[in-house]
Amino acid sequence: MEIRYGRFRTQVYLPWAIDPANTEAQYENGLLKVTLHKAQARRIAVSSPDDLAIHADDAESEG
């Protein structure tokens, strides 16, 4: 816990991504409590160059 007087700025580096839309902050009795939630993992489809070549060959044979 940090306790200072006046204006200050603190940076904290986290080992994971956070969800900014699901961030909460409370200021009570001179203390600021910030609650950060991890971002949900996303799946991204990745195709290899071989997959693209196969689809290109299929398109040529149809046309």
Secondary structure, DSSP 8 states (H G I E B T S, - for coil): ----SS--------SS-B-GGG-EEEEETTEEEEE--B----------HHHHHHHHHHHHHH-
